[in-house]
């Protein structure tokens, strides 16, 4: 296993977990009570062929534990992967805004545990579903745990938490037939969305390439809500949190995603695990957007609306520190499955706002953990334990592990000397921001939340031409799976409020007419008298019409670290060229794997044997980032699997390199020879490798899609 650069001995969370880590090597088998087991192969019976005896405590303990090994899976975010790591802030400049030590003390290295996930599917679903990705970070600070529980999209479907059960019920498999799994392309989801104009912005994100990331290591993360930072003087500042991956933000093609789901449904999980094992530690910079209290109402949208972003053109993201994931979990269930996140886990210097979605989450997450993890002591599970000392008057309950000394478990007390004491602010005690609240009790939505379409339009306008085409195809695909024509028609009406051209193209793909105006049959702000009223959502003319940060076309494209390249080979291959390409890729941080008609080795032109990583039977182009075909492989011109591999990589716009004397194979493909974006040829391996690597940095050559899709 790849080790942490600075040594695990400096990581207090690693040391704490070691206390609970069991190693069975060289040990006797025992029961859970420590009794050594003499026979673990046979149940205690009345005679060799007689009935089993109830008194067999070894069998009963073993079977009972097995029966209860599975806990209720998360209703959302059930499919997850996780890793340990560290976070370090760059300097102390944020101390002007917060007293949180891990954000202001550059000498601290804070342990973290990060869980990535899909949202809609079950634990057994594919990693490559078109879906939101969870991006939850638990900071084990010396002031307590702080959980930044976010997604890879900065906004959400709904504005008020009371609608969350409806959203999840709508997107989950339909209750009458339990289909489809991990997919939003069905009637109930789009019926709900078409009646909820506030979802328009999120739908643009969900139908974009952001919903099918290349890797957890290549996607952004967002805290979604507006939080508050509070400094030592009690002065608050609004903040939005961002995670920026240093590898850039990249996606896969939708056709590719569907094929990966069949070839390797664990693709993202495997990618994260393998990268860490090989020492390619994922890195993300933490960024913040800061807004002073006096500037709260200067924007065209409401800072408390979770369906809105703050465009980076208005408030730049300041990168304040870096998170490095450097260790895989030792046990998936004990850590990845049992980890419990909660947006209400904050430390001094971080506070909440009145975002109505956030307010509901502050209740929901604790309630969820009580049923998932068996009771109120889920915080005592090792992966959830704070590294800061715990002292309070909470007692007992299911799975209690703390052994509390003393006779007092109440406050105030004199018999226990008043312990444990309350802490003053200067002693590190948490103090909530004293926000003034003076209002009537109502069930209503603020009118400042009524603009549902301006930022949806901003997102669409900010996409590259390729991204727009993918988004249009995604909407056409998803709505094409909807059987109820009225739902399709209503959704096209919603799209007209975002962009008429978009709506027209989607309507054409669905065989529909574009309506003159949409109907919004439900009200989004029920007045105090309780009578719903029809209302037309407003659309604000925004001062920002295009935001470069919203397009993945503008992500950094300066590295191929941890990328995988397929090198197609057969007997007679130019071994020197294969090795030269592998060495060039390795020097750039990537890896080249030889794929051949069968496993074992291929014999090079010089007689040298080259080890084969995969055969065409066990590999697929969708599992690689690029393809190289060396010379001496003319035999592959007649190999259907090899040609399919190349055609499919071309269809998915990946970089492909050919040695000049592999021209017969290139001619046998559907795309053939000639000048094509992202297809490189050369007779000098060093120069070819250099061009190929530069091309790989671009990730994909989406312009090839305009040239027509090749059969694959």
N, C-alpha and C positions, 0 to 999 in steps of 0.2 A: 504494500500500500504506500502511495506517495505520502510523505510526511510534511507536516507544517514547516515552513521555512525557518521560523524563529524558535521551533521546539515546543512540544506539547507541554513541557514543564511550566511554561509561562501562562498557560490557559487554565483559569480556575474552574471553568465548566468541565473541561476535560478531566481535571483531577477529581472533581466531584462525581462525575459519571463512573470513574474507575472504581469508586467505592461500591457501586451497584453492579459492576461487571463480573460475570461468572465465566470461568475458564475450566472446562472439564478434562482437558488433556492430563492423562496420568492419574485421574481421580476415580474412586469407586462410585457406582450408581447408587443413589439414595432416594428415599421418598422426600416429599416436601417438608417433612419433619426431621430430616437428617438421618433416618434409619437406613442402613446399608441393605440393598436388595440382593437376595441370593439367586432368585429366578425371576426374570422379567419376560419369560417366554410362555409361561403356562399359568392359567387361572387355578386357584385353589379349588379342588373338586372333591366330592365324596366318591372316591375311586377314580381310576383312570378314565372310565367312560361314564362316570356318574354326574349328577347335577353340580353346577357351580355353587359355592358357598357364599352367603351374604357376608360372612365375616372376613372375606378377602379384602382387607383394607388397602392393599397395594393396587389391586385391580380397580376398586371403586374410586380411589383417588385419581388414578391415571385416566379412567374413562370420564369421570366428572369434569376434570380439568379440560379434557379434549372437547367435551360437549359445550364448554363455555369459552373456547379459545377465540371465537369470533365475537367482536363487540358490534353494536349497531354501526353501520357505516354512516359517514356524513351524508346528510340529505343532499347537500351541494358540496362540491370540491372533494368528492369521494376518491377520485383517482389522483394520487399524488406521488411526488418524489421529493427527497429532501437531502440536505447536506449541512455539515457544520462549517463554521468559518470564523472570521474575525472582522471587526470594523474598527477603523481608526480615522478620526477627524484630522484634517490637515493643519488647522491652527485654532487659535482661541477667539477668532473674530465674531463667532456667533454668541459669545458671552454678553454682547450688547442686547441680545434678544431673548436669551434663555439661560436659566441656571442649571440645566441638565448637564451633568458632568461629562457624559460620554460624547456630547456635542460641542464641548468647549475646552476639553483638556486633551491636547495633542500627544501627551505622554501616555495616555491610556490606550490599551488595546482591548476592545470589548468583544467577548465571545458572542457568536450569533448562531442561530439554527434557522434555516430557511426551508420552507416547504412550497414547492411549485405544484400546480394542479390544474386539471380541467374542472369545469363547473357542473355541467349538466349530466354527464354520464356516471355510471356506477363504477365500483372499484375495478371491475373486469373489462371496462370499455377501452377503446383505443386512445393512444396519446394524440393522434392526429385528427381528432374531430374538429370541425369548424366550431370554435367555442372561445369564450373568454378564458384566460389563464390566471389562476390565482398566483399571487406573489406575496407570501406572508413571511415576515422576518421577526424573529424573537431575539431581542437584544438582552443579554444577561448582564445588565449594568451593576455596578457596585452600589447603586441606589435602589435596586429592584428591577423587575422585568419590564421592558417596554416592547409592546407588540405593534408593529406597523403592518396591518392586515389589509393588503391591497390587491390589485389586479394588474394585468399588462395593458389595460385600457384605463384612461384617466376619468371616465365618466361612467354612469350606470343607467339602467333602463328606467328607473322610477325615481320619483322625488321624495316619496314618503314611505317609511318602512311598513306601514299597514298594508301596502300592496305587494310586499315581498312574497308571502305565501301564494298569492295569485300568479305572480310571475313564474315562480318555480313550478307550480302545478301545471301551468300552461306549457312550459318548455320540456317538462319531463315526458317520458313515454305516455301515450294516451291511455287512460285507465281501463278502457274496454278491451284492449288487446295487447297492452304493454309494448307498443311499438311507436316510433323507432327509438333505438337506444343511442344516447349521446348525440342527438341530432335535433336541430331546430326546424328542419324542413318538414313541417307537418301542420295540419289545420289549427290545432288548439293554440299553438304558439303565435301564429300569424293572425289568428282571430283576435287574440289579446292585444298584440302589438298594434294592429290596425285600428283598435279602439282606444289606444293610449298614445296620442301624439307626443307626449313628453319623452317617449322612447326613440324618437326620430334620430337624435344625435347618436345614441348608443348603437342603433341599428347600422349606421354608416360605419362605425368602427367594427362591429361584429361581422359585417359583410365584406370588410376589407381584408387585405392580406395579413393584417395584424392577428387575425383569428386562426391562422395556420403557420405559426412560427417555425423557423428552421430548427431552433434549439431553445431550451430554457436559457441557455447562455447568451442568446442573441435576441432577447426581447427586453423591452423597457418594463419598468414597474412604476406604479403610481399609488399614492395613499388614497386617491379618489376624493376624499372629503377635504374641506378646509378645516384645519386645526388651529389652535393657538399656541404660540410660544410665549412664555412669561418669564421676564428677567428677575434678578434679585430684588429689584425695587417694586415688583408687582406690575410692571408695565407690559401690556400684551401686544402681540403682533400676529396677524393672521399668517398662516403658512400652508403651503401645499408641498407634499413630498414627492420626489421623483427618483427613480433608479435608472441610471444610464449605463448600459453594458459597453465595456471597452472593446468588444468584438464587433460592435455595430448591431443594427437591427435588421434582421433578414427573415424572409419567409420561404415557403415552398409553394409550388403550383398546386391548384386544387386537384387536378388529375393525379399529380404526384402524391398528394396527401392521401387520397383514396387508395392508391396502390401500396403506400407504406403501411397503411392500416392492415392490409392483408399480408404483406411480407414480414413486418415486424411491428406489431401493435405496441411494443415497449420502446419504440424508437427514441422518444425524448428521455425516458428513464435510463435507457442504456447509454445514450449520449452523455448525460450528466455524470453517471457513474464512471464510465470509461475515461472521460476527460480528467476527472479528479484522480483516478488511479494512475494515469499516465503523467500526472504533474501539470496538466494544462488547467490550472486553477481558474475557474470563472471569476471575473472581476467586474464590479459595478461601482460607479461613483454615485454617492448620494447627493442629490441636488434639492434646493429649496427655492420656492417663490415666496417672497415676503411682501406683505401689504400692511401698512400701518392702520390702526383703528380709525384714524380720521379720514383715510382714503377708502373705507369700506364701501361707500355708495357712489363712488365716482365711475364705476364701470357700467356698461350697457346690459349687464346681467347681474344676478345676485350671487355673491360669493358663497352663500349657504346652499345654493342649488347644486345637487350632485350630478345633474345632467349637463353641467357647464365646465369648461376649462377656463383658465386664464391664459390667453394667447401669450406665447413667449415674447412676442413683439411688444407687448404691453408691460410685462414683468419678466425679465430674463431669469432663467434658472441658474442659480449660483451653486457650483459644485463644491461641497464642503468636506468631503471625506470619501474613503474607498472601502468597500467590502470585498473580501476575498474568501471564496469557498474552497477549503483545503482538505476536508476529511469527509469520507462517506460514513454513514451510520453503521454501527456494528450490528444492529438488529432492526429490521424494517418495522415490525410490530411495536417493539418497545419504544422506538423513537419516532419514526415517520407517521405511524398510525395513531399513536397515543398522544402526540404533541397537541396541545390545546392552546389555540390563539384566541385573543379577545381584544378588540379595539379599546376596551376600557382599561387595559393594563398600561398605565402611564406612570411616569416618574416626575418628580418635582421639576417644573420648567416646561411641561407639556400639558395642555388642557384642551377641552372640547369647545365646539361651537354648537349653535342651535340648528345645524343641518338636520332636518327631520328624518333622513335616512340613517345618519350616524346615531341619532338619539335612540332609534329603535334597535340598532345593532348593539348598543350598550346593554340592552336587556337580553337580546336574543342569544348572544354567544355563551353567556354563563348558563342560561337555561338549557342550551344544547349540550354543553359538556356534562351537565348533571345526568342526563339520560345516556349519553354515549359512554362515559367513563365511570359510571356506577355510583355517583354520589358526589358530595361536596369536597372530597379530598383529592380531586384530580390534580391539584397543584403540588401534591407530594410525589407524583410519578416523577422519576429521575429527570426525564427530558424537560419537564415543566418546572422543576424546582429553581427558585432564584438562587444566585450565588451570594446575595445579600442575606444576612441572618434573618430568620423569621421568629418573631415573638408576639403572640397575641393570646386572647382568651377564647378562641374557637376550640372546641373539643369534640371528640368522638365522631360518629358517622361511619358509613361504609368505607372499608379499606384504610382506616386511620393508621398511619405509621409512626407519627410523632409520639414519643413517650414524655408527657408533660409532668414535671415534678411540681410539688407544692399543693397547697390546699385552696388557693384562690384562683378563680377563673372568671373574675368579674371586675368591673371598674365603676366607681372608685373602690379601693379597698385599703385597709390599714394593716390587716393580718399579714399581707404579703409585702409590706413596705411600700405599697402603692405601685408595685411593679406589675406589668411593664409600663414604663412612663410614656406619656405623650411627648412628642418631639416638637420643639419650636421650629419656626422656619429656618433660623440660623443654625439649628442643629440638624437640618435636613428634612424636617417634617413637610409633608405635602400640604399645600394650601391652594384651594380652588380659587380661580379668578373671580373677583366679586363683581360679576356682571349685573347691571341693573335690569330688573324685569318688572314691568308694570303693564298688565294687559288683561283682557277678558278671556275667559275660557271659551274657546271656539273649536269647531271642526271645520277648518277652512284652509285654503292654500293662498299664500301671499301672491298678490298680483305681479310681484317682481319675478315670479316663477313661470309666467305665462308664455314667454317666448320659447317655443319648442323647436323652431326651424332654422334660426339664423346660424347657430353653430354647426348644425348638420350641413348646411350649405357651405360654411367655411371649410369644414373637413373635406367635403367632396371637391370643392374648388382647389384645395391645396394638394390633391393627389396628382401624381404623374399620369400621363396618358395610359400607361400600362396598368397602373393601379386602378384608374377609373374603369378600364375595360374589365379587370378582374372583379371589381365591385358590382358592375352591371351584370356580369355573368353569374355572380353569386346570388344576387337577388332573383335573377331569372330562374336559376336552378332551384332555389328554396321555394319560391312561390309556385314554380312548376310542379312541385310535389304536393301543393295544397289542392285538395279535391273540391273544395267549396268555391265556386266562381265568385260569389259575392265577396268573400274574404280577399281574393286576389284583386278584385276591382277596387275595393275600399283601400287596399294597401297602395295601389297605383295612385289613388287620389292623394294619399299622404305624400308620396314621392313628388307629386307636382308642386308641393309646397317647398321642397328642397331644391329641385332642379327640373325644369320641364323637359329638357333633353334627356335626362336620366329616366324620367317617368315614361317618356315616349318610347325609348329603346327597350325598356323592360316590358311595357305594354305590348309592343310589337312581338317580342319573344313569347309572350303569353297568349297572343291572339286576342288582345283586348283593345277597346277604344279608350283613349285618355279622357277622363271626365273633365268637364269645364271647371268644377270646383269640388273640393272634398267635402264630405259630410262628417261631422264629429258628433256622433249621437250620444256621447256621454259627457258629463260635466267634470271638470277637474278641480273645481272649487265649490263645494256644497256650502251655500250660505247658512247663516245662523238659524233660519227658520226650517232648515232640514229639507227643503224642496229643491231637487236638482233642476238646473236651468241649462238650456243649451247655450254654449258660448263658443265663439270662434277664437282659437289661440292667435295671439299676435305674433308679428315678425318684425324684429328691430333691424334697422339699417346699421350694420356694424362698421366701425372704423378700421377693422382689420378684415380684409377680404381674402387674403392668402397667407398662410402661415407655413413657412418652410419646415418647421419642426414636426409637422403632421404627416409629412411624406417620407417614407423609407428610402426614397430615391436620394435623399440628402443625408443619409446616415454615413458615418465614416467608413471608407472602403480602403483601408491601408494595411490589412493583414490577412493572412490565410492560416493563422495559428489554429491548430486542432482540426483543420479540414481533412477529409478523407478523399483520396484519389484512387480510382480503379485503373489499374494497368492491365490491359487485355493482352494475353500472351498465348503462344502455342509453341510446340517444338520447332526449333530453328530460329527463335526470336533473338534479336541482337541483345545479348546479355549486358554488354557494356553500356548500351543506351538505357536499358532498364535501370541499372544500378546508378548511372549518372542522374537520371530523373529522380530516383528515390532519394539520392543524396541532396539534390537541389531542393526538393520538397521538404526534406527533414531540416535543412538549414533554415528554411523559411517558417518552420514550425508545423508543417503538415506531414502527412504520412501517405505513402504510395503502396497499395496492396495489389499483389499479382493475382489475377483471376484468369483461369484457364478452363479448357473443356473438362478436366477432371482434377481431383485433388492429388497431392503428393508433390511432384516437381515437374518442371518443364526443362527440356534440354536446350541450352542456348546454342548459338551458332558456333561458339568456340568449344563446345562440349561441356561447358559449365552448367551445373544443375541449379535452377532457381526455385526456391520454395514457393508453393502456391497457397495463398491464404484462403481462397474460396473458389469453388467451381461455378459455372454458369447456373447450375442447379441450386446452389446454396446462396448465391448472391443476386443482387438486382441493382440496376442503375439508380433506382430511387433511394438507395441507401448510401450513395456516394455524392460528393459535391462536384466532381469533375472526372473526365476520362482521358486516358492517354493510350494511344496505340503505337507501339514501337515498330520498327522495321523487322523484317523476317517473319511476318505473321500472315503471309499471303493465304495460308490455309483457312484463315478465319473468314475470307471472302465468301466461302461456301457454308459457313456455320450460321444457321438461322438464329441461334441464341446470341451469338456475338453481334450480329447485325441488329437484332432487336435491342440489345443493350445500348448500342450507339444511337439508334433511331430514337429510343425513349429519352436518352440523355439530351439529344438535340431538341426533341419536342418540349422538354422542360427547361430549355434555354440555358443549359449548363455549359461551361467551358470544355472544349474538346481539343486535344492536340494529336496530330499525326506526324510521324516521321515521313519524310518525303518518299521513301520507298515502301510506304504502306498505302500507296495510292490505289492499288487494286481493291483493298478493303474499303477505302473511302468511296470509290466509285460504285461499290455495291450497295451502299446505303441509299436511303430515299433522298437524302439531302445532297449527296454526291460531292464533287469537287467544285472549286471556285471560291470567290470571295464571299465569305459569310461571317457576320458578327459573332465573335466568340469561338470561331473554329480556326485553329492555328496549325500551320504546317511549316516544316523546315528540315534541312539536311545537316544542320550543325546542332547537335543536341544541347550544347550550352546555351546558344541563342534561343532555341525553341523553348527550353525550360524557363528562360527569363521571360519570354513573351507569355507563356502559359501561366506563370505565377502572377504576373501583372493582371492577366485576364481573370484569374480566380479571385483576385481582390474585389472585382466588380460584382461578385456573387452570381449574378444572372445577366443574360443578354435578352431582356424582354422584347426588344425590337424584333427578334426572330418570330414572334407570334404573328406579326403583321404579314409575314411571308407565307403564311399558311401552315397548318399543322401537318406534320408527317404522320403516317400510320404508325402507331406504337401501342 
